[in-house]
Amino acid sequence: MRSSLTYPGMSDITIKKAMIAAADITYLVADSTEIGKNALASLGALSFIDYVITDDEIDPKNLELFRENEVGVIITPALMSA
């Protein structure tokens, strides 16, 4: 299972990395369907983030991966599409 952060585009990857480096606390907001997928550019290790905010449909394996990497997990109810 992948244990790093990826991003779908190269054009602003430098800015994303700088924002992570400058932050005191870093939150990743991701729909559970996007967690565990690979993307084009690498942002670095999971240790770069402090918390992930996701919905309650997160795969238990992914939840465990965050916890093993000492990333706090904030779970919100899944929102249904209108």
C-alpha positions in Angstrom: 0.0 0.0 0.0 1.3 3.4 -0.9 2.5 5.5 2.0 3.3 8.8 0.4 1.5 11.9 -0.8 1.0 12.5 -4.5 -0.6 15.4 -6.5 -2.2 15.2 -10.0 -0.3 18.1 -11.6 3.2 19.4 -12.0 2.5 23.1 -12.6 2.1 24.1 -9.0 3.8 21.2 -7.1 6.6 23.6 -5.9 4.0 25.9 -4.4 2.3 22.9 -2.6 5.6 21.7 -1.2 6.5 25.2 0.0 3.1 25.6 1.7 3.6 22.2 3.5 7.1 23.3 4.6 5.9 26.6 5.9 2.9 25.3 7.9 2.9 24.7 11.6 0.1 22.2 11.3 -0.8 20.6 8.0 -4.2 19.2 7.1 -5.0 17.1 4.1 -8.6 17.2 3.0 -9.4 14.2 0.7 -12.5 12.3 -0.3 -12.1 8.6 0.8 -12.3 7.5 -2.9 -9.1 9.5 -3.6 -7.1 8.0 -0.8 -4.7 5.3 -1.9 -4.7 6.4 -5.6 -1.5 7.3 -7.4 -1.0 10.6 -9.0 1.6 12.2 -11.3 3.8 14.2 -8.8 5.2 13.2 -5.4 4.7 15.6 -2.5 6.6 13.5 -0.1 6.1 11.2 2.9 2.9 10.9 4.9 4.9 12.4 7.8 4.6 15.8 6.1 1.0 16.0 7.2 -0.4 16.2 10.7 -4.1 15.4 10.0 -6.2 14.0 7.2 -9.9 15.0 7.0 -12.0 12.5 5.1 -15.4 10.9 5.0 -16.7 7.9 6.9 -16.3 5.6 3.8 -12.5 5.4 4.3 -11.1 1.9 3.8 -10.0 0.5 7.2 -6.6 -0.4 5.6 -6.0 3.3 4.7 -7.2 4.4 8.2 -4.6 2.0 9.7 -1.9 3.3 7.4 -2.5 6.9 8.6 -2.4 5.8 12.2 0.8 3.8 11.7 2.4 7.0 10.3 1.1 9.0 13.3 -1.2 11.1 11.1 -4.4 12.2 12.9 -7.6 11.3 11.2 -10.7 13.4 11.3 -13.8 11.6 9.9 -16.9 13.4 8.7 -20.1 11.9 7.4 -20.1 11.3 3.7 -22.1 13.8 1.7 -24.4 12.5 -0.9 -24.3 14.1 -4.4 -27.4 16.1 -5.3 
